[in-house]
Amino acid sequence: MAGSVTTHEARLTHDGAEPLTAGSFEVAERELPPAAGGEIVVEVRYASLDPSQRIRLRSEGAGFVPPAGVVGTVVQSRSDAFAVGDTVTAPGAWATTVCVPAASAERYDAPDGVALHHAVGLLGLTGLTAYFGVRRVLRPLQGEKIVVTGAFGGVGQVAAQLIAASGADVLGVVGGPDKAHGLKRLGINAVDRRAADWAAEVDRWAPEGLHAVFDNVWGETSARLVERLRPLGRVALCGQMSGIGEAVVPPLPLDNWFRLVTRSLTVQGFRAADFAAENADARRALADMIASGALDQEIHLAPGLAAAGPAFADLLTGHVVGKLVVAVRE
């Protein structure tokens, strides 16, 4: 039987309810026991850092190792489903090596020409969330005017490109000129919500109002967009980045909530898990778009586990440009 292996973990240094800063995590070493029956041990190559992880951290204390979607190589297996050397994706942690139930892992065969880090980005939770939010919830139509908020985040980038590919006219709302420029590189026009006249720019772009909003941020920005929806307009509600650092979801400060009735608006929240049975088909569709050049994702690559904590703190304050991925072994 294989012996124990050494892992390095990024651990919280204080109560997770407190504000997170660059010093909120430290890297420590420990020994993982050998894999038990039905488990595999995975050397992690890349880990996805996502805003939703902040929610879990609020209820944890010092020493906690945050969860993360990971991709890596099997180095021990006590499961007939996987062999040593297999590449897998799995729900793991901020660590160089993880032990996970084999039932929670999936074999990953990288499509030709697709970088491995996309396993936890474009083809991981962020890509799937965008795919289902667009294809199954928003269902854009040719010629519609649709806004994506948080449009240069991990989910937003993919959602904006999928909406554009559907034939709809898409506009991204972002927080800063660097993100607007990044979205432009992906072929998507954007407005900077930090500009005083950003809402007026939306009005000039869609003088008759919006057909739909793919919302990643909630709060003040989203309220101003909901007020601009046409009759029968719709919202695919994905995230709440505007309040992710707080203990409660902020209010949606609409001028008149009854407009949901008078304009027959639809607001649908969703999670990628709602459509998990379709993951394989979604990944194939996304991979085909990547291969054809119709889909890309700009990555903010944090170099090594020690960089995970500072990068995550920057993500929560809007200072990360692109999808945040940790190159764990750099």
Helices and strands as residue ranges (DSSP letters): E 5-12, E 25-32, E 39-48, H 53-57, E 67-77, E 87-93, E 97-101, G 102-104, E 106-107, G 116-120, H 125-132, I 133-138, E 145-149, H 154-165, E 169-174, H 177-185, E 189-192, H 198-205, E 210-215, H 219-226, E 229-237, G 241-243, H 259-262, E 266-269, G 272-278, H 279-292, E 299-303, G 305-307, H 308-316, E 323-327
